[in-house]
Amino acid sequence: MDITAKFLDIPTISRAEHYARVESGEKATGRYAFIVMGMDGLRYLWDVRDEDDQQIDFGRASGPTMAQIAAKGRGATFFVSEF
């Protein structure tokens, strides 16, 4: 995921960094997206959230790159990695 994120010119932070921010009550610096493999193992999911951690948009794509492109199109300014 990080290689594509660099291609799309979007930074990636770890889930640990993300949850530390949430726990502290600090707002996100912009819209962000989780990109994860779906339960079926065939599609990737994207979940775009706003600065207050509220879901804005959600969808499925055929692969991680397409999910990242979709999330960026919905305003994601950074990704939260799975690890």
ABEGO torsion letter per residue (X at the ends): XAAAAAAAGBBBBBAAAAAAAAAAGBBBAEBBBBBBBBAAGABBBBBBBBAAGBBABBBBBABAAAAAAAAAAAGBABBBBAX
